[in-house]
Amino acid sequence: MPHSPLHIYINSFSFKKGLPQDETEHGGGFIFDCRWIDNPGRIDSYKKLTGKDQAVQYFLLSQTEMPFFLTQTQGLLKPVIDKYIQRDFAYLAIHFGCTGGQHRSVFAAIATQQFIQTHFPDITIHINHREQSAW
């Protein structure tokens, strides 16, 4: 199978610091709000951790609505990505935001990256956790 020209940009961010900027000529994509999911950042043992940490990931998968959220977002994204590939689109942005950009949005971005890599191994994926550098 030839390499897809599609590049997917996945970002996690904090709504407090504004929406991610889209530098492409056509814009578009998805912004998903993770703030409705229980926040591990409100629990002392998780405050200094991020969505990259196994303890936070376990909490999100076992104690929150995150599995439901991921099932729904991935169910939406799969046919969109299929169509983008069919139409030879070059760019798709997928943004996940939460309050601080440290826990829920980071984990959702990572889980989505893994989902896309599994289902579309020929797509180039770029992932950025905008607020991680500020942590």
N, CA, C and O atoms as CSV, one atom per row, in Angstrom:
chain,resi,resn,atom,element,x,y,z
A,1,MET,N,N,0.850,-1.180,0.000
A,1,MET,CA,C,0.000,0.000,0.000
A,1,MET,C,C,0.893,1.239,0.000
A,1,MET,O,O,1.824,1.321,0.801
A,2,PRO,N,N,0.629,2.201,-0.879
A,2,PRO,CA,C,1.444,3.411,-0.916
A,2,PRO,C,C,1.212,4.263,0.326
A,2,PRO,O,O,0.151,4.219,0.949
A,3,HIS,N,N,2.240,5.039,0.665
A,3,HIS,CA,C,2.160,5.918,1.830
A,3,HIS,C,C,1.122,7.003,1.568
A,3,HIS,O,O,1.130,7.634,0.511
A,4,SER,N,N,0.238,7.216,2.522
A,4,SER,CA,C,-0.791,8.241,2.401
A,4,SER,C,C,-0.165,9.629,2.505
A,4,SER,O,O,0.744,9.838,3.308
A,5,PRO,N,N,-0.641,10.574,1.702
A,5,PRO,CA,C,-0.141,11.956,1.827
A,5,PRO,C,C,-0.719,12.678,3.046
A,5,PRO,O,O,-0.320,13.800,3.358
A,6,LEU,N,N,-1.659,12.027,3.727
A,6,LEU,CA,C,-2.326,12.671,4.850
A,6,LEU,C,C,-1.407,12.775,6.069
A,6,LEU,O,O,-0.787,11.797,6.487
A,7,HIS,N,N,-1.337,13.964,6.615
A,7,HIS,CA,C,-0.652,14.225,7.880
A,7,HIS,C,C,-1.717,14.597,8.893
A,7,HIS,O,O,-2.538,15.482,8.650
A,8,ILE,N,N,-1.699,13.920,10.028
A,8,ILE,CA,C,-2.653,14.228,11.093
A,8,ILE,C,C,-1.887,14.877,12.234
A,8,ILE,O,O,-0.883,14.351,12.715
A,9,TYR,N,N,-2.382,16.025,12.651
A,9,TYR,CA,C,-1.793,16.786,13.744
A,9,TYR,C,C,-2.720,16.664,14.945
A,9,TYR,O,O,-3.864,17.116,14.905
A,10,ILE,N,N,-2.223,16.053,16.008
A,10,ILE,CA,C,-2.994,15.862,17.227
A,10,ILE,C,C,-2.389,16.754,18.307
A,10,ILE,O,O,-1.184,16.713,18.558
A,11,ASN,N,N,-3.224,17.547,18.931
A,11,ASN,CA,C,-2.764,18.484,19.946
A,11,ASN,C,C,-3.572,18.344,21.225
A,11,ASN,O,O,-4.784,18.132,21.184
A,12,SER,N,N,-2.897,18.462,22.358
A,12,SER,CA,C,-3.581,18.644,23.632
A,12,SER,C,C,-3.321,20.085,24.056
A,12,SER,O,O,-2.276,20.659,23.750
A,13,PHE,N,N,-4.293,20.660,24.766
A,13,PHE,CA,C,-4.150,22.064,25.137
A,13,PHE,C,C,-5.044,22.397,26.323
A,13,PHE,O,O,-5.904,21.605,26.709
A,14,SER,N,N,-4.832,23.564,26.888
A,14,SER,CA,C,-5.654,24.110,27.963
A,14,SER,C,C,-6.594,25.162,27.387
A,14,SER,O,O,-6.160,26.090,26.705
A,15,PHE,N,N,-7.883,25.009,27.668
A,15,PHE,CA,C,-8.833,26.030,27.229
A,15,PHE,C,C,-8.531,27.384,27.876
A,15,PHE,O,O,-8.845,28.424,27.298
A,16,LYS,N,N,-7.924,27.381,29.071
A,16,LYS,CA,C,-7.575,28.629,29.746
A,16,LYS,C,C,-6.626,29.479,28.900
A,16,LYS,O,O,-6.636,30.707,28.989
A,17,LYS,N,N,-5.816,28.825,28.089
A,17,LYS,CA,C,-4.809,29.531,27.288
A,17,LYS,C,C,-5.235,29.713,25.838
A,17,LYS,O,O,-4.433,30.124,25.000
A,18,GLY,N,N,-6.486,29.409,25.543
A,18,GLY,CA,C,-7.017,29.643,24.200
A,18,GLY,C,C,-6.898,28.440,23.290
A,18,GLY,O,O,-6.194,27.474,23.582
A,19,LEU,N,N,-7.607,28.528,22.181
A,19,LEU,CA,C,-7.609,27.445,21.210
A,19,LEU,C,C,-6.281,27.375,20.463
A,19,LEU,O,O,-5.616,28.395,20.282
A,20,PRO,N,N,-5.892,26.180,20.031
A,20,PRO,CA,C,-4.658,26.057,19.232
A,20,PRO,C,C,-4.786,26.826,17.920
A,20,PRO,O,O,-5.866,26.903,17.335
A,21,GLN,N,N,-3.695,27.379,17.478
A,21,GLN,CA,C,-3.665,28.087,16.204
A,21,GLN,C,C,-3.508,27.089,15.061
A,21,GLN,O,O,-2.738,26.134,15.164
A,22,ASP,N,N,-4.231,27.311,13.988
A,22,ASP,CA,C,-4.115,26.470,12.795
A,22,ASP,C,C,-3.300,27.231,11.765
A,22,ASP,O,O,-3.720,28.279,11.274
A,23,GLU,N,N,-2.138,26.698,11.447
A,23,GLU,CA,C,-1.220,27.373,10.533
A,23,GLU,C,C,-1.397,26.943,9.077
A,23,GLU,O,O,-0.660,27.408,8.208
A,24,THR,N,N,-2.354,26.069,8.797
A,24,THR,CA,C,-2.540,25.605,7.427
A,24,THR,C,C,-3.344,26.618,6.630
A,24,THR,O,O,-3.955,27.529,7.188
A,25,GLU,N,N,-3.330,26.441,5.322
A,25,GLU,CA,C,-4.044,27.385,4.471
A,25,GLU,C,C,-5.548,27.161,4.460
A,25,GLU,O,O,-6.299,28.068,4.100
A,26,HIS,N,N,-6.004,25.977,4.845
A,26,HIS,CA,C,-7.441,25.704,4.757
A,26,HIS,C,C,-8.140,25.575,6.107
A,26,HIS,O,O,-9.368,25.632,6.161
A,27,GLY,N,N,-7.403,25.404,7.187
A,27,GLY,CA,C,-8.016,25.279,8.506
A,27,GLY,C,C,-8.837,24.001,8.625
A,27,GLY,O,O,-8.742,23.095,7.797
A,28,GLY,N,N,-9.638,23.957,9.670
A,28,GLY,CA,C,-10.531,22.817,9.838
A,28,GLY,C,C,-10.020,21.797,10.818
A,28,GLY,O,O,-8.952,21.953,11.410
A,29,GLY,N,N,-10.795,20.756,10.981
A,29,GLY,CA,C,-10.445,19.698,11.910
A,29,GLY,C,C,-11.433,19.645,13.058
A,29,GLY,O,O,-12.565,20.115,12.948
A,30,PHE,N,N,-10.988,19.069,14.154
A,30,PHE,CA,C,-11.849,18.827,15.296
A,30,PHE,C,C,-11.249,19.411,16.568
A,30,PHE,O,O,-10.033,19.396,16.763
A,31,ILE,N,N,-12.123,19.928,17.429
A,31,ILE,CA,C,-11.741,20.318,18.780
A,31,ILE,C,C,-12.686,19.576,19.716
A,31,ILE,O,O,-13.900,19.776,19.684
A,32,PHE,N,N,-12.111,18.721,20.544
A,32,PHE,CA,C,-12.887,17.944,21.504
A,32,PHE,C,C,-12.634,18.488,22.905
A,32,PHE,O,O,-11.492,18.750,23.285
A,33,ASP,N,N,-13.706,18.654,23.663
A,33,ASP,CA,C,-13.648,19.206,25.009
A,33,ASP,C,C,-13.669,18.060,26.024
A,33,ASP,O,O,-14.661,17.339,26.133
A,34,CYS,N,N,-12.582,17.901,26.755
A,34,CYS,CA,C,-12.461,16.830,27.757
A,34,CYS,C,C,-12.835,17.292,29.155
A,34,CYS,O,O,-12.738,16.509,30.101
A,35,ARG,N,N,-13.257,18.530,29.314
A,35,ARG,CA,C,-13.495,19.066,30.657
A,35,ARG,C,C,-14.652,18.384,31.379
A,35,ARG,O,O,-14.728,18.458,32.605
A,36,TRP,N,N,-15.535,17.736,30.674
A,36,TRP,CA,C,-16.676,17.071,31.325
A,36,TRP,C,C,-16.270,15.767,32.009
A,36,TRP,O,O,-17.014,15.239,32.835
A,37,ILE,N,N,-15.099,15.254,31.668
A,37,ILE,CA,C,-14.589,14.013,32.263
A,37,ILE,C,C,-13.957,14.355,33.611
A,37,ILE,O,O,-13.282,15.376,33.739
A,38,ASP,N,N,-14.173,13.504,34.615
A,38,ASP,CA,C,-13.597,13.748,35.940
A,38,ASP,C,C,-12.104,14.045,35.820
A,38,ASP,O,O,-11.382,13.378,35.079
A,39,ASN,N,N,-11.660,15.049,36.556
A,39,ASN,CA,C,-10.300,15.571,36.434
A,39,ASN,C,C,-9.358,14.956,37.476
A,39,ASN,O,O,-9.517,15.215,38.669
A,40,PRO,N,N,-8.389,14.155,37.051
A,40,PRO,CA,C,-7.419,13.616,38.008
A,40,PRO,C,C,-6.546,14.705,38.626
A,40,PRO,O,O,-5.955,14.489,39.684
A,41,GLY,N,N,-6.457,15.850,37.995
A,41,GLY,CA,C,-5.674,16.952,38.537
A,41,GLY,C,C,-6.217,17.503,39.847
A,41,GLY,O,O,-5.531,18.256,40.538
A,42,ARG,N,N,-7.427,17.137,40.188
A,42,ARG,CA,C,-8.034,17.573,41.458
A,42,ARG,C,C,-7.698,16.621,42.607
A,42,ARG,O,O,-8.070,16.868,43.754
A,43,ILE,N,N,-6.999,15.539,42.294
A,43,ILE,CA,C,-6.612,14.556,43.304
A,43,ILE,C,C,-5.124,14.751,43.592
A,43,ILE,O,O,-4.296,14.724,42.681
A,44,ASP,N,N,-4.800,14.945,44.859
A,44,ASP,CA,C,-3.416,15.288,45.242
A,44,ASP,C,C,-2.370,14.357,44.638
A,44,ASP,O,O,-1.331,14.824,44.171
A,45,SER,N,N,-2.622,13.064,44.638
A,45,SER,CA,C,-1.604,12.121,44.158
A,45,SER,C,C,-1.364,12.212,42.648
A,45,SER,O,O,-0.370,11.681,42.152
A,46,TYR,N,N,-2.258,12.874,41.913
A,46,TYR,CA,C,-2.110,13.004,40.460
A,46,TYR,C,C,-1.747,14.417,40.009
A,46,TYR,O,O,-1.454,14.629,38.832
A,47,LYS,N,N,-1.761,15.380,40.920
A,47,LYS,CA,C,-1.581,16.784,40.534
A,47,LYS,C,C,-0.294,17.041,39.765
A,47,LYS,O,O,-0.307,17.788,38.786
A,48,LYS,N,N,0.805,16.449,40.177
A,48,LYS,CA,C,2.093,16.700,39.528
A,48,LYS,C,C,2.393,15.711,38.405
A,48,LYS,O,O,3.468,15.752,37.806
A,49,LEU,N,N,1.443,14.828,38.123
A,49,LEU,CA,C,1.595,13.877,37.019
A,49,LEU,C,C,0.876,14.428,35.795
A,49,LEU,O,O,0.227,15.472,35.862
A,50,THR,N,N,0.997,13.721,34.680
A,50,THR,CA,C,0.297,14.116,33.454
A,50,THR,C,C,-0.382,12.892,32.847
A,50,THR,O,O,-0.284,11.778,33.362
A,51,GLY,N,N,-1.064,13.134,31.749
A,51,GLY,CA,C,-1.717,12.052,31.016
A,51,GLY,C,C,-0.741,11.072,30.392
A,51,GLY,O,O,-1.158,10.057,29.835
A,52,LYS,N,N,0.549,11.357,30.476
A,52,LYS,CA,C,1.575,10.423,30.006
A,52,LYS,C,C,1.913,9.381,31.061
A,52,LYS,O,O,2.515,8.352,30.752
A,53,ASP,N,N,1.531,9.642,32.297
A,53,ASP,CA,C,1.872,8.756,33.406
A,53,ASP,C,C,0.862,7.628,33.558
A,53,ASP,O,O,-0.346,7.839,33.449
A,54,GLN,N,N,1.373,6.431,33.810
A,54,GLN,CA,C,0.547,5.233,33.888
A,54,GLN,C,C,-0.537,5.341,34.965
A,54,GLN,O,O,-1.658,4.883,34.745
A,55,ALA,N,N,-0.236,5.920,36.098
A,55,ALA,CA,C,-1.226,6.040,37.172
A,55,ALA,C,C,-2.414,6.895,36.737
A,55,ALA,O,O,-3.563,6.568,37.038
A,56,VAL,N,N,-2.137,7.979,36.035
A,56,VAL,CA,C,-3.207,8.848,35.528
A,56,VAL,C,C,-4.005,8.113,34.458
A,56,VAL,O,O,-5.233,8.183,34.436
A,57,GLN,N,N,-3.318,7.420,33.587
A,57,GLN,CA,C,-4.004,6.676,32.528
A,57,GLN,C,C,-4.934,5.628,33.122
A,57,GLN,O,O,-6.066,5.466,32.667
A,58,TYR,N,N,-4.456,4.916,34.139
A,58,TYR,CA,C,-5.280,3.903,34.793
A,58,TYR,C,C,-6.511,4.547,35.430
A,58,TYR,O,O,-7.624,4.037,35.298
A,59,PHE,N,N,-6.309,5.664,36.118
A,59,PHE,CA,C,-7.430,6.379,36.723
A,59,PHE,C,C,-8.451,6.775,35.653
A,59,PHE,O,O,-9.647,6.536,35.820
A,60,LEU,N,N,-7.989,7.373,34.571
A,60,LEU,CA,C,-8.899,7.832,33.522
A,60,LEU,C,C,-9.670,6.679,32.886
A,60,LEU,O,O,-10.853,6.813,32.576
A,61,LEU,N,N,-8.999,5.553,32.695
A,61,LEU,CA,C,-9.664,4.408,32.058
A,61,LEU,C,C,-10.578,3.638,33.006
A,61,LEU,O,O,-11.543,3.014,32.565
A,62,SER,N,N,-10.285,3.676,34.291
A,62,SER,CA,C,-11.057,2.839,35.222
A,62,SER,C,C,-12.038,3.616,36.097
A,62,SER,O,O,-12.975,3.025,36.634
A,63,GLN,N,N,-11.844,4.927,36.253
A,63,GLN,CA,C,-12.670,5.689,37.186
A,63,GLN,C,C,-13.456,6.832,36.550
A,63,GLN,O,O,-14.155,7.566,37.248
A,64,THR,N,N,-13.348,6.988,35.235
A,64,THR,CA,C,-14.010,8.126,34.581
A,64,THR,C,C,-14.738,7.677,33.319
A,64,THR,O,O,-14.785,6.493,32.984
A,65,GLU,N,N,-15.291,8.646,32.647
A,65,GLU,CA,C,-16.015,8.424,31.389
A,65,GLU,C,C,-15.080,8.388,30.177
A,65,GLU,O,O,-15.552,8.349,29.041
A,66,MET,N,N,-13.777,8.401,30.400
A,66,MET,CA,C,-12.815,8.440,29.298
A,66,MET,C,C,-12.998,7.306,28.293
A,66,MET,O,O,-12.931,7.574,27.093
A,67,PRO,N,N,-13.227,6.045,28.707
A,67,PRO,CA,C,-13.414,5.000,27.688
A,67,PRO,C,C,-14.596,5.288,26.756
A,67,PRO,O,O,-14.497,5.073,25.548
A,68,PHE,N,N,-15.698,5.768,27.305
A,68,PHE,CA,C,-16.853,6.138,26.489
A,68,PHE,C,C,-16.489,7.259,25.522
A,68,PHE,O,O,-16.804,7.196,24.333
A,69,PHE,N,N,-15.823,8.283,26.046
A,69,PHE,CA,C,-15.399,9.423,25.229
A,69,PHE,C,C,-14.514,8.974,24.068
A,69,PHE,O,O,-14.719,9.389,22.927
A,70,LEU,N,N,-13.534,8.128,24.364
A,70,LEU,CA,C,-12.623,7.663,23.313
A,70,LEU,C,C,-13.356,6.820,22.272
A,70,LEU,O,O,-13.096,6.955,21.077
A,71,THR,N,N,-14.258,5.962,22.707
A,71,THR,CA,C,-15.035,5.157,21.763
A,71,THR,C,C,-15.821,6.054,20.812
A,71,THR,O,O,-15.862,5.816,19.605
A,72,GLN,N,N,-16.441,7.082,21.370
A,72,GLN,CA,C,-17.246,7.983,20.542
A,72,GLN,C,C,-16.391,8.809,19.586
A,72,GLN,O,O,-16.719,8.920,18.405
A,73,THR,N,N,-15.302,9.389,20.081
A,73,THR,CA,C,-14.470,10.219,19.207
A,73,THR,C,C,-13.792,9.377,18.134
A,73,THR,O,O,-13.707,9.796,16.979
A,74,GLN,N,N,-13.312,8.202,18.502
A,74,GLN,CA,C,-12.663,7.341,17.514
A,74,GLN,C,C,-13.662,6.833,16.488
A,74,GLN,O,O,-13.323,6.671,15.315
A,75,GLY,N,N,-14.890,6.581,16.922
A,75,GLY,CA,C,-15.937,6.180,15.975
A,75,GLY,C,C,-16.250,7.265,14.967
A,75,GLY,O,O,-16.592,6.969,13.822
A,76,LEU,N,N,-16.141,8.502,15.373
A,76,LEU,CA,C,-16.325,9.632,14.458
A,76,LEU,C,C,-15.113,9.808,13.544
A,76,LEU,O,O,-15.263,10.049,12.346
A,77,LEU,N,N,-13.925,9.689,14.109
A,77,LEU,CA,C,-12.710,9.973,13.348
A,77,LEU,C,C,-12.402,8.941,12.264
A,77,LEU,O,O,-11.893,9.297,11.201
A,78,LYS,N,N,-12.701,7.675,12.520
A,78,LYS,CA,C,-12.323,6.629,11.553
A,78,LYS,C,C,-12.917,6.867,10.160
A,78,LYS,O,O,-12.163,6.847,9.187
A,79,PRO,N,N,-14.231,7.092,10.014
A,79,PRO,CA,C,-14.749,7.333,8.656
A,79,PRO,C,C,-14.273,8.656,8.057
A,79,PRO,O,O,-14.152,8.778,6.838
A,80,VAL,N,N,-14.005,9.635,8.902
A,80,VAL,CA,C,-13.481,10.904,8.398
A,80,VAL,C,C,-12.085,10.691,7.820
A,80,VAL,O,O,-11.783,11.177,6.730
A,81,ILE,N,N,-11.243,9.976,8.539
A,81,ILE,CA,C,-9.889,9.706,8.044
A,81,ILE,C,C,-9.949,8.880,6.757
A,81,ILE,O,O,-9.211,9.152,5.810
A,82,ASP,N,N,-10.816,7.883,6.721
A,82,ASP,CA,C,-10.996,7.099,5.483
A,82,ASP,C,C,-11.315,8.024,4.306
A,82,ASP,O,O,-10.736,7.890,3.228
A,83,LYS,N,N,-12.225,8.947,4.519
A,83,LYS,CA,C,-12.639,9.867,3.452
A,83,LYS,C,C,-11.514,10.835,3.084
A,83,LYS,O,O,-11.313,11.137,1.907
A,84,TYR,N,N,-10.792,11.315,4.073
A,84,TYR,CA,C,-9.663,12.201,3.787
A,84,TYR,C,C,-8.623,11.492,2.928
A,84,TYR,O,O,-8.057,12.086,2.010
A,85,ILE,N,N,-8.375,10.224,3.228
A,85,ILE,CA,C,-7.424,9.446,2.424
A,85,ILE,C,C,-7.951,9.278,1.000
A,85,ILE,O,O,-7.210,9.490,0.040
A,86,GLN,N,N,-9.205,8.905,0.855
A,86,GLN,CA,C,-9.812,8.724,-0.468
A,86,GLN,C,C,-9.725,9.995,-1.303
A,86,GLN,O,O,-9.536,9.935,-2.518
A,87,ARG,N,N,-9.862,11.122,-0.661
A,87,ARG,CA,C,-9.871,12.406,-1.374
A,87,ARG,C,C,-8.483,13.042,-1.459
A,87,ARG,O,O,-8.344,14.175,-1.919
A,88,ASP,N,N,-7.453,12.307,-1.014
A,88,ASP,CA,C,-6.069,12.787,-1.063
A,88,ASP,C,C,-5.862,14.109,-0.318
A,88,ASP,O,O,-5.075,14.951,-0.749
A,89,PHE,N,N,-6.564,14.284,0.790
A,89,PHE,CA,C,-6.339,15.462,1.612
A,89,PHE,C,C,-4.961,15.344,2.252
A,89,PHE,O,O,-4.460,14.241,2.472
A,90,ALA,N,N,-4.364,16.476,2.543
A,90,ALA,CA,C,-3.009,16.486,3.073
A,90,ALA,C,C,-2.948,16.713,4.579
A,90,ALA,O,O,-1.913,16.452,5.192
A,91,TYR,N,N,-4.042,17.200,5.197
A,91,TYR,CA,C,-3.943,17.681,6.566
A,91,TYR,C,C,-5.256,17.484,7.307
A,91,TYR,O,O,-6.330,17.762,6.774
A,92,LEU,N,N,-5.160,17.001,8.541
A,92,LEU,CA,C,-6.298,16.950,9.450
A,92,LEU,C,C,-5.789,17.283,10.843
A,92,LEU,O,O,-4.793,16.718,11.296
A,93,ALA,N,N,-6.465,18.191,11.520
A,93,ALA,CA,C,-6.104,18.554,12.888
A,93,ALA,C,C,-7.138,17.981,13.848
A,93,ALA,O,O,-8.341,18.036,13.596
A,94,ILE,N,N,-6.650,17.434,14.943
A,94,ILE,CA,C,-7.504,16.900,15.998
A,94,ILE,C,C,-6.970,17.462,17.314
A,94,ILE,O,O,-5.843,17.166,17.711
A,95,HIS,N,N,-7.777,18.265,17.978
A,95,HIS,CA,C,-7.359,18.931,19.204
A,95,HIS,C,C,-8.191,18.417,20.376
A,95,HIS,O,O,-9.401,18.227,20.255
A,96,PHE,N,N,-7.530,18.195,21.508
A,96,PHE,CA,C,-8.192,17.797,22.742
A,96,PHE,C,C,-7.857,18.833,23.804
A,96,PHE,O,O,-6.687,19.057,24.115
A,97,GLY,N,N,-8.882,19.460,24.358
A,97,GLY,CA,C,-8.665,20.474,25.370
A,97,GLY,C,C,-9.258,20.075,26.710
A,97,GLY,O,O,-10.254,19.355,26.781
A,98,CYS,N,N,-8.629,20.556,27.765
A,98,CYS,CA,C,-9.172,20.405,29.115
A,98,CYS,C,C,-8.791,21.663,29.889
A,98,CYS,O,O,-8.340,22.645,29.299
A,99,THR,N,N,-8.968,21.636,31.182
A,99,THR,CA,C,-8.756,22.844,31.978
A,99,THR,C,C,-7.294,23.290,31.965
A,99,THR,O,O,-6.997,24.437,31.634
A,100,GLY,N,N,-6.392,22.395,32.321
A,100,GLY,CA,C,-4.981,22.772,32.415
A,100,GLY,C,C,-4.092,22.222,31.319
A,100,GLY,O,O,-2.926,22.603,31.218
A,101,GLY,N,N,-4.631,21.320,30.487
A,101,GLY,CA,C,-3.820,20.740,29.412
A,101,GLY,C,C,-2.762,19.782,29.892
A,101,GLY,O,O,-1.734,19.619,29.235
A,102,GLN,N,N,-2.990,19.139,31.035
A,102,GLN,CA,C,-1.984,18.253,31.611
A,102,GLN,C,C,-2.418,16.788,31.689
A,102,GLN,O,O,-1.587,15.897,31.512
A,103,HIS,N,N,-3.677,16.524,31.945
A,103,HIS,CA,C,-4.116,15.162,32.251
A,103,HIS,C,C,-5.040,14.591,31.177
A,103,HIS,O,O,-4.618,13.767,30.365
A,104,ARG,N,N,-6.294,15.027,31.175
A,104,ARG,CA,C,-7.312,14.437,30.302
A,104,ARG,C,C,-7.008,14.635,28.824
A,104,ARG,O,O,-7.067,13.685,28.044
A,105,SER,N,N,-6.684,15.856,28.439
A,105,SER,CA,C,-6.429,16.118,27.022
A,105,SER,C,C,-5.168,15.414,26.531
A,105,SER,O,O,-5.117,14.939,25.396
A,106,VAL,N,N,-4.159,15.350,27.384
A,106,VAL,CA,C,-2.916,14.665,27.016
A,106,VAL,C,C,-3.190,13.183,26.784
A,106,VAL,O,O,-2.757,12.618,25.780
A,107,PHE,N,N,-3.903,12.559,27.705
A,107,PHE,CA,C,-4.202,11.137,27.547
A,107,PHE,C,C,-5.077,10.886,26.327
A,107,PHE,O,O,-4.832,9.937,25.582
A,108,ALA,N,N,-6.094,11.717,26.109
A,108,ALA,CA,C,-6.965,11.544,24.943
A,108,ALA,C,C,-6.163,11.662,23.644
A,108,ALA,O,O,-6.407,10.916,22.696
A,109,ALA,N,N,-5.216,12.588,23.599
A,109,ALA,CA,C,-4.370,12.750,22.411
A,109,ALA,C,C,-3.507,11.512,22.179
A,109,ALA,O,O,-3.390,11.033,21.051
A,110,ILE,N,N,-2.910,11.001,23.243
A,110,ILE,CA,C,-2.066,9.804,23.130
A,110,ILE,C,C,-2.893,8.596,22.686
A,110,ILE,O,O,-2.482,7.847,21.800
A,111,ALA,N,N,-4.051,8.415,23.301
A,111,ALA,CA,C,-4.914,7.278,22.942
A,111,ALA,C,C,-5.379,7.383,21.495
A,111,ALA,O,O,-5.495,6.369,20.807
A,112,THR,N,N,-5.644,8.587,21.034
A,112,THR,CA,C,-6.072,8.788,19.649
A,112,THR,C,C,-4.927,8.531,18.682
A,112,THR,O,O,-5.129,7.954,17.614
A,113,GLN,N,N,-3.732,8.954,19.051
A,113,GLN,CA,C,-2.568,8.656,18.225
A,113,GLN,C,C,-2.402,7.146,18.068
A,113,GLN,O,O,-2.168,6.660,16.962
A,114,GLN,N,N,-2.519,6.410,19.158
A,114,GLN,CA,C,-2.388,4.953,19.116
A,114,GLN,C,C,-3.483,4.316,18.260
A,114,GLN,O,O,-3.221,3.387,17.496
A,115,PHE,N,N,-4.702,4.816,18.392
A,115,PHE,CA,C,-5.824,4.317,17.595
A,115,PHE,C,C,-5.558,4.521,16.099
A,115,PHE,O,O,-5.755,3.607,15.298
A,116,ILE,N,N,-5.117,5.706,15.739
A,116,ILE,CA,C,-4.867,6.009,14.322
A,116,ILE,C,C,-3.703,5.168,13.806
A,116,ILE,O,O,-3.778,4.643,12.695
A,117,GLN,N,N,-2.637,5.028,14.580
A,117,GLN,CA,C,-1.504,4.209,14.145
A,117,GLN,C,C,-1.922,2.762,13.908
A,117,GLN,O,O,-1.429,2.116,12.983
A,118,THR,N,N,-2.820,2.256,14.733
A,118,THR,CA,C,-3.291,0.884,14.581
A,118,THR,C,C,-4.128,0.710,13.323
A,118,THR,O,O,-3.960,-0.266,12.591
A,119,HIS,N,N,-5.028,1.653,13.069
A,119,HIS,CA,C,-5.958,1.523,11.942
A,119,HIS,C,C,-5.441,2.104,10.630
A,119,HIS,O,O,-5.904,1.725,9.555
A,120,PHE,N,N,-4.490,3.015,10.716
A,120,PHE,CA,C,-3.956,3.684,9.523
A,120,PHE,C,C,-2.429,3.780,9.634
A,120,PHE,O,O,-1.897,4.876,9.814
A,121,PRO,N,N,-1.728,2.669,9.532
A,121,PRO,CA,C,-0.276,2.683,9.772
A,121,PRO,C,C,0.525,3.499,8.756
A,121,PRO,O,O,1.689,3.809,9.010
A,122,ASP,N,N,-0.065,3.852,7.619
A,122,ASP,CA,C,0.674,4.594,6.604
A,122,ASP,C,C,0.513,6.109,6.712
A,122,ASP,O,O,1.057,6.853,5.895
A,123,ILE,N,N,-0.222,6.558,7.701
A,123,ILE,CA,C,-0.426,7.993,7.891
A,123,ILE,C,C,0.675,8.553,8.788
A,123,ILE,O,O,1.108,7.911,9.745
A,124,THR,N,N,1.108,9.744,8.460
A,124,THR,CA,C,2.067,10.452,9.300
A,124,THR,C,C,1.303,11.199,10.380
A,124,THR,O,O,0.386,11.965,10.083
A,125,ILE,N,N,1.680,10.977,11.632
A,125,ILE,CA,C,1.014,11.615,12.765
A,125,ILE,C,C,2.019,12.495,13.496
A,125,ILE,O,O,3.144,12.081,13.777
A,126,HIS,N,N,1.595,13.702,13.795
A,126,HIS,CA,C,2.383,14.646,14.576
A,126,HIS,C,C,1.588,14.905,15.855
A,126,HIS,O,O,0.407,15.244,15.784
A,127,ILE,N,N,2.204,14.753,16.998
A,127,ILE,CA,C,1.498,14.988,18.255
A,127,ILE,C,C,2.223,16.053,19.055
A,127,ILE,O,O,3.451,16.061,19.142
A,128,ASN,N,N,1.444,16.950,19.637
A,128,ASN,CA,C,2.002,18.050,20.415
A,128,ASN,C,C,1.142,18.256,21.659
A,128,ASN,O,O,-0.085,18.313,21.581
A,129,HIS,N,N,1.800,18.363,22.790
A,129,HIS,CA,C,1.126,18.661,24.048
A,129,HIS,C,C,1.528,20.086,24.415
A,129,HIS,O,O,2.529,20.302,25.098
A,130,ARG,N,N,0.752,21.035,23.965
A,130,ARG,CA,C,1.114,22.448,24.043
A,130,ARG,C,C,1.502,22.903,25.450
A,130,ARG,O,O,2.467,23.651,25.606
A,131,GLU,N,N,0.777,22.469,26.466
A,131,GLU,CA,C,1.044,22.953,27.811
A,131,GLU,C,C,2.115,22.145,28.546
A,131,GLU,O,O,2.527,22.536,29.639
A,132,GLN,N,N,2.569,21.046,27.982
A,132,GLN,CA,C,3.562,20.220,28.667
A,132,GLN,C,C,4.880,20.961,28.873
A,132,GLN,O,O,5.558,20.748,29.878
A,133,SER,N,N,5.238,21.805,27.957
A,133,SER,CA,C,6.498,22.541,28.113
A,133,SER,C,C,6.424,23.556,29.252
A,133,SER,O,O,7.447,23.989,29.782
A,134,ALA,N,N,5.196,23.929,29.620
A,134,ALA,CA,C,5.027,24.904,30.689
A,134,ALA,C,C,4.926,24.256,32.064
A,134,ALA,O,O,4.885,24.957,33.075
A,135,TRP,N,N,4.886,22.942,32.114
A,135,TRP,CA,C,4.647,22.227,33.373
A,135,TRP,C,C,5.857,22.185,34.250
A,135,TRP,O,O,5.810,21.618,35.342
